[in-house]
Every structure is written in structure tokens, then in C-alpha cells.
Amino acid sequence: MTPLDYEYLRKLLKERSGLDLSADKQYLVESRLLPLARRWNLAGIPELVQRMMKGGADALVAEVVEAMTTNETFFFRDKIPFDHLREAVLPALAQARAARRSLRIWCAASSTGQEPYSIAMCLKEASALFAGWRIEIVATDLSQAVLEKAKAGLFSQFEVQRGLPIHLLLKYFTQHGELWQLNADIRGMVQHRQLNLLHDLSHLGTFDVIFCRNVLIYFDQDTKTGIFAKLSRMLEPDGVLALGAAESVVGITNLFRPYPERRGLYQPNTVARAGAVHVLKAVASAAR
């Protein structure tokens, strides 16, 4: 792979997915795209790049983006955010939403489904708090391929052994040969939709909880700032944003403030958000 090939791929991935590859990630590109090139009967990455540059290769470009943005996931990843969800977030929301008796949760960059299904199991375990409620979990990802796998709810022995407590495996899964399938009631709690975080997100509506974990680390500062602005507008004033262990709003945006005594959780900074809304309205008015 030549430096020009790598620069073409870096620019393509940044424009299509927000993925910001540093100059030393050629090894990652080669490991993920060489198998793809072979499936397309291409000799290597230079030929892959040439094929895309000729135009009319939308399917190939989509596969390249999917190959580079499919990230690792597993059940109850990092454990602590799910402890926070069970111990603090859900009880607080059960009280705050008692009048309307509904709850909306968004899991962004949901990959093959382990995270939204972990959230669904948390809610199922807390069913006494939410009996008769309308619960909506929306799981989105850029890759249609991983969403299809998530919808099936079929996982290997290796996948269910990573982070999933044995009592939940036995309670919510059925074994089919060497695979384990989530029971229909858990699968039915999650809606799967294809979505690019760089695009307009307003059609999703507003949420009480947003999980956007282990995805922003791949974006540059300006892209992170833009995504945080979108997430702020989509979160209820008392809603909760969960970020990954290596992610933070510090130094990027003032639209969120830390959730009290719960590391990795944030809530809207209503003062800063009101100011941002005022600026957006002034800009829109001036444009007219």
C-alpha cells in the first residue's frame, strides 16, 4: 500500500464515517481490507483503491467503510456503566417518569447487539419498577451487516462467555447446538436501525438515556464537538449520557456536566444548552 493509497482511504473514511485514522494505522487498514480485496478478486489494497477511484463502486465503498468501522463489543462491557444504570439511573427515572410511564433509551454504535441487549436485560431484571410501562430501546449502527446479526440474537459460546453472568445466560437464552439465542421477549425490546452519526439525527426524537460508548475515541475534536451538540439536543433535560471508559466531555464541550458520583455518566448542562439554542435561533433568523 502506497502513502497515496493510505491517504485516499483516510480521507474516504473520515468523510463517510467520521473515523479519524492516524498516520501509523496502515497495519490496521491492511489487516481489515486485504481479506475484503480478495473477496472482490483484487490483488491487494492498491487495486482496491483503484477500483473505488474509478467510480460506480458504491457497494465496494460501503463494504470498506463497514470493514473499518466494525468494532469489538461484548455483554455488559466494562460492567460499571450497567451497575450505574441498575443502581442509580433506572430508579431515578422510574420516579421522574411515573406520570407518563414511558422510557426511551438509545444505544448508538450498537454493533452486533451485545450492548442494547445488556440494557434490555437490565430493564427486564428491574421489571417491578416498570410494570405496564412503554419501554423503547433503539439500537443504531453504521453497518447493516452487524445489525442483521444483532436482530437474529444468535451468539457463539465464546461471545456469551464474555461478560454475561451465567444466571442471565440460563434465564434469557436458549441453546441451539453450538449457538445461544436470546429469547424472543428480550429481542423484541430492541429496535435496530442503520444510522450514521455524522448525519442528521433529529428524526430519532428525544431520549431519557443515551449510550454512546467506545465510538467517539475514533473521531477528531471537531467531529466530537458536533456529535455532542446533537446528543445534547436529543437528551431530555434530566436525561443521562453514558460514555466509554476512555471518553469524556472535558475540554470538548460544556453542554454536559458529570452525573453526581457516577463516573462516565453525564447530564445536560441546561444553562449552556439554552445558550446554544439561542445562538442557533439567531443564526437561523439572520439566514432568513
C-alpha positions as CSV (number, residue, x, y, z in Angstrom):
1,M,0.0,0.0,0.0
2,T,1.5,3.3,-1.1
3,P,1.3,6.5,1.0
4,L,-1.1,7.9,-1.6
5,D,-3.4,4.8,-1.2
6,Y,-3.4,5.3,2.5
7,E,-4.2,9.0,2.3
8,Y,-7.1,8.2,-0.1
9,L,-8.5,5.7,2.4
10,R,-8.0,8.0,5.4
11,K,-10.0,10.8,3.6
12,L,-12.7,8.4,2.4
13,L,-13.2,7.0,5.9
14,K,-13.2,10.4,7.5
15,E,-15.9,11.7,5.1
16,R,-18.1,8.6,5.2
17,S,-17.9,7.6,8.8
18,G,-16.0,10.2,10.9
19,L,-13.3,7.6,11.6
20,D,-10.0,9.6,12.0
21,L,-7.1,7.3,11.3
22,S,-3.7,8.4,12.4
23,A,-0.7,8.2,10.2
24,D,0.6,5.0,11.8
25,K,-2.5,2.8,11.3
26,Q,-1.6,1.2,8.0
27,Y,-1.3,-2.2,9.7
28,L,-5.0,-1.9,10.8
29,V,-6.1,-1.0,7.3
30,E,-4.2,-3.9,5.7
31,S,-5.5,-6.4,8.3
32,R,-9.1,-5.4,7.6
33,L,-9.1,-4.7,3.9
34,L,-6.8,-7.4,2.5
35,P,-9.5,-10.1,3.1
36,L,-12.1,-7.8,1.5
37,A,-9.9,-7.2,-1.5
38,R,-9.5,-10.9,-2.0
39,R,-13.3,-11.4,-1.8
40,W,-13.6,-8.9,-4.7
41,N,-10.9,-10.8,-6.7
42,L,-8.5,-7.9,-6.3
43,A,-4.8,-8.5,-5.9
44,G,-4.4,-6.1,-2.9
45,I,-5.2,-2.7,-1.5
46,P,-3.7,-0.6,-4.4
47,E,-6.1,-2.4,-6.7
48,L,-8.9,-1.9,-4.2
49,V,-8.2,1.8,-4.2
50,Q,-8.0,2.0,-8.0
51,R,-11.4,0.2,-8.2
52,M,-13.0,2.7,-5.9
53,M,-11.4,5.7,-7.6
54,K,-12.9,4.7,-11.0
55,G,-16.4,5.5,-9.6
56,G,-19.5,3.3,-9.7
57,A,-18.3,1.2,-6.8
58,D,-20.8,2.2,-4.2
59,A,-21.1,-1.4,-2.9
60,L,-17.4,-1.8,-2.5
61,V,-17.1,1.6,-0.7
62,A,-19.8,0.6,1.7
63,E,-18.0,-2.7,2.4
64,V,-14.7,-0.9,3.0
65,V,-16.4,1.5,5.5
66,E,-18.1,-1.4,7.3
67,A,-14.9,-3.4,7.5
68,M,-13.0,-0.4,9.1
69,T,-15.8,0.6,11.5
70,T,-16.9,-2.7,12.9
71,N,-15.6,-2.7,16.5
72,E,-15.3,-5.1,19.3
73,T,-18.2,-5.5,21.7
74,F,-19.3,-7.8,24.4
75,F,-22.1,-8.2,27.0
76,F,-22.0,-5.8,30.0
77,R,-18.8,-4.3,28.7
78,D,-16.8,-2.5,31.4
79,K,-19.6,-3.6,33.9
80,I,-19.6,-0.2,35.8
81,P,-21.9,1.6,33.4
82,F,-24.5,-1.1,33.8
83,D,-24.1,-1.0,37.6
84,H,-24.8,2.7,37.4
85,L,-27.8,2.0,35.2
86,R,-29.3,-0.5,37.7
87,E,-28.4,1.3,40.9
88,A,-29.0,4.9,40.1
89,V,-30.3,5.8,36.6
90,L,-33.3,3.5,36.4
91,P,-34.6,4.1,39.9
92,A,-34.3,7.8,39.4
93,L,-36.1,7.7,36.0
94,A,-38.8,5.4,37.4
95,Q,-39.7,8.1,39.9
96,A,-39.2,11.1,37.4
97,R,-41.3,9.4,34.7
98,A,-44.0,8.0,36.9
99,A,-46.7,10.2,35.4
100,R,-46.1,9.4,31.8
101,R,-45.0,5.7,32.4
102,S,-42.7,5.6,29.4
103,L,-38.9,5.3,28.8
104,R,-36.8,5.8,25.7
105,I,-33.2,4.6,25.5
106,W,-30.8,4.9,22.6
107,C,-27.7,2.7,22.1
108,A,-25.5,4.3,19.4
109,A,-22.9,2.3,17.6
110,S,-24.6,-0.8,18.8
111,S,-22.6,-3.3,16.7
112,T,-23.7,-6.9,17.0
113,G,-26.2,-6.2,19.7
114,Q,-24.5,-7.1,23.0
115,E,-24.8,-3.6,24.5
116,P,-28.5,-2.9,23.7
117,Y,-29.4,-6.5,24.8
118,S,-27.5,-5.9,28.0
119,I,-29.6,-2.8,28.6
120,A,-32.7,-4.8,27.8
121,M,-31.8,-7.5,30.4
122,C,-31.2,-4.7,33.0
123,L,-34.7,-3.4,32.3
124,K,-36.2,-6.9,32.5
125,E,-34.5,-7.5,35.8
126,A,-36.0,-4.2,37.0
127,S,-39.5,-5.1,35.7
128,A,-41.1,-4.4,39.1
129,L,-40.2,-0.7,38.6
130,F,-41.6,-0.5,35.1
131,A,-44.7,-2.8,35.1
132,G,-47.1,-1.5,32.5
133,W,-44.7,1.0,31.1
134,R,-43.9,1.6,27.4
135,I,-40.2,0.9,27.1
136,E,-38.4,1.6,23.8
137,I,-34.7,0.7,23.2
138,V,-33.3,2.0,19.8
139,A,-30.0,0.4,18.7
140,T,-28.3,2.0,15.7
141,D,-25.1,1.3,13.8
142,L,-23.5,2.3,10.5
143,S,-23.1,-1.3,9.4
144,Q,-26.2,-3.1,8.1
145,A,-24.3,-6.4,8.4
146,V,-23.8,-6.2,12.2
147,L,-27.4,-5.0,12.6
148,E,-28.6,-8.2,10.8
149,K,-26.6,-10.3,13.2
150,A,-27.9,-8.4,16.1
151,K,-31.5,-8.9,15.1
152,A,-31.1,-12.6,15.0
153,G,-29.8,-12.6,18.6
154,L,-27.6,-15.6,17.9
155,F,-24.2,-15.8,19.7
156,S,-21.4,-18.2,20.0
157,Q,-20.2,-19.9,23.2
158,F,-17.2,-17.5,23.1
159,E,-19.5,-14.5,22.8
160,V,-21.8,-15.4,25.7
161,Q,-18.8,-16.2,27.9
162,R,-17.6,-12.6,27.6
163,G,-19.2,-10.5,30.3
164,L,-22.5,-12.3,30.5
165,P,-23.3,-13.7,34.0
166,I,-24.2,-17.4,33.9
167,H,-27.6,-16.8,35.6
168,L,-28.6,-14.4,32.9
169,L,-27.4,-16.8,30.2
170,L,-29.6,-19.6,31.6
171,K,-32.6,-17.2,32.2
172,Y,-32.7,-15.4,28.9
173,F,-31.0,-17.6,26.2
174,T,-31.9,-20.9,24.6
175,Q,-29.1,-23.2,23.3
176,H,-29.2,-24.3,19.7
177,G,-26.3,-26.7,19.1
178,E,-23.1,-24.6,19.5
179,L,-25.0,-21.3,19.5
180,W,-27.1,-19.5,22.1
181,Q,-30.2,-17.4,21.0
182,L,-31.7,-14.6,23.1
183,N,-35.3,-15.3,23.9
184,A,-37.9,-13.5,21.8
185,D,-39.1,-11.3,24.7
186,I,-35.6,-9.7,25.0
187,R,-35.1,-9.4,21.3
188,G,-38.4,-7.8,21.0
189,M,-37.4,-5.0,23.3
190,V,-34.8,-3.6,20.9
191,Q,-35.4,-1.8,17.6
192,H,-32.4,-1.9,15.2
193,R,-31.8,0.9,12.7
194,Q,-29.0,1.8,10.4
195,L,-27.6,5.3,11.2
196,N,-24.5,7.4,10.5
197,L,-23.7,9.6,13.5
198,L,-22.4,12.3,11.0
199,H,-25.8,12.7,9.5
200,D,-29.0,14.4,10.9
201,L,-30.3,12.5,13.9
202,S,-33.3,14.6,14.8
203,H,-35.8,12.1,13.3
204,L,-35.0,9.7,16.2
205,G,-36.6,12.1,18.7
206,T,-35.5,12.6,22.3
207,F,-34.3,10.0,24.8
208,D,-34.1,9.6,28.6
209,V,-30.8,7.6,28.3
210,I,-28.2,7.6,25.6
211,F,-25.4,5.1,25.5
212,C,-22.7,6.3,23.1
213,R,-19.7,4.3,24.3
214,N,-16.3,3.5,22.7
215,V,-17.1,5.2,19.4
216,L,-16.1,8.9,19.9
217,I,-12.5,7.9,20.6
218,Y,-12.2,7.3,16.8
219,F,-13.2,10.9,15.9
220,D,-11.3,14.1,15.8
221,Q,-12.0,17.0,18.1
222,D,-14.3,18.9,15.7
223,T,-16.4,15.8,14.9
224,K,-16.7,15.0,18.6
225,T,-17.9,18.6,19.3
226,G,-20.5,18.3,16.6
227,I,-21.8,14.9,17.8
228,F,-22.0,16.1,21.4
229,A,-24.1,19.1,20.2
230,K,-26.5,16.6,18.5
231,L,-26.7,14.4,21.6
232,S,-27.4,17.3,23.8
233,R,-30.5,18.3,21.7
234,M,-31.7,14.6,21.8
235,L,-31.5,14.1,25.5
236,E,-34.2,15.1,28.0
237,P,-33.2,17.9,30.4
238,D,-32.8,15.3,33.2
239,G,-31.6,12.5,30.9
240,V,-28.3,10.6,31.1
241,L,-25.5,10.2,28.6
242,A,-23.1,7.2,29.1
243,L,-19.7,7.4,27.5
244,G,-16.9,4.8,27.3
245,A,-14.1,4.5,29.9
246,A,-11.6,6.3,27.7
247,E,-14.1,9.1,26.7
248,S,-15.0,12.4,28.3
249,V,-16.7,15.7,27.6
250,V,-13.8,17.6,29.4
251,G,-12.1,20.0,27.0
252,I,-14.6,19.3,24.2
253,T,-18.0,20.7,25.2
254,N,-19.8,22.5,28.1
255,L,-23.2,21.1,27.0
256,F,-22.9,18.3,29.6
257,R,-22.0,18.1,33.3
258,P,-20.9,15.0,35.3
259,Y,-23.6,12.9,36.8
260,P,-23.2,13.0,40.6
261,E,-20.8,10.4,41.9
262,R,-21.2,8.2,38.8
263,R,-18.0,8.1,36.7
264,G,-18.7,8.0,32.9
265,L,-22.2,9.4,33.2
266,Y,-23.2,12.9,32.2
267,Q,-26.4,15.1,32.2
268,P,-27.3,18.1,30.1
269,N,-25.9,21.4,31.2
270,T,-29.2,23.2,30.9
271,V,-27.7,26.7,31.1
272,A,-25.1,26.0,28.3
273,R,-27.8,24.2,26.2
274,A,-30.2,27.1,26.5
275,G,-27.4,29.4,25.3
276,A,-26.6,27.2,22.3
277,V,-30.3,27.0,21.3
278,H,-30.5,30.8,21.4
279,V,-27.4,31.1,19.2
280,L,-28.9,28.6,16.7
281,K,-32.2,30.5,16.5
282,A,-30.3,33.8,16.0
283,V,-28.3,32.3,13.1
284,A,-31.4,30.8,11.5
285,S,-33.2,34.2,11.8
286,A,-30.3,36.0,10.2
287,A,-30.2,33.5,7.4
288,R,-33.9,34.3,6.6
